C-alpha cells in the first residue's frame, strides 16, 4: 500500500502544468532579487 501511495505521489509530482527546471528557477530568483533591489532603492530615495 505504501509503495502504491508513493508511486501515485511521484506520478502527480511528475505531471506538473509547468516544468521548474534549474534554469527557470534561477531566472525567477534573479528577477525577484532585481525587483527587491529596485524597491529598496526607491524606498531609500
C-alpha positions in Angstrom: 0.0 0.0 0.0 2.8 2.4 0.9 4.6 1.7 -2.4 1.4 2.3 -4.3 0.9 5.6 -2.5 4.5 6.7 -3.1 4.2 5.9 -6.8 0.9 7.9 -7.1 2.6 10.9 -5.4 5.6 10.7 -7.7 3.3 10.4 -10.7 1.4 13.5 -9.6 4.7 15.4 -8.9 5.9 14.5 -12.4 2.7 15.7 -14.1 3.2 19.4 -13.3 1.5 22.0 -15.5 4.8 23.9 -15.7 8.2 22.4 -15.5 10.5 24.1 -13.0 14.0 23.4 -14.2 17.1 24.8 -12.5 17.5 27.4 -15.3 13.9 28.7 -14.9 14.2 28.6 -11.1 17.4 30.7 -11.3 15.7 33.2 -13.7 12.8 33.6 -11.3 15.1 34.1 -8.3 17.1 36.7 -10.2 14.0 38.6 -11.4 12.6 38.6 -7.8 16.0 39.8 -6.5 16.2 42.6 -9.1 12.6 43.7 -8.2 13.5 43.7 -4.5 16.7 45.7 -5.2 14.7 48.3 -7.2 12.1 48.5 -4.4 14.8 49.1 -1.8 16.4 51.8 -4.0 13.1 53.6 -4.4 12.5 53.3 -0.6 15.9 54.8 0.1 15.3 57.6 -2.5 
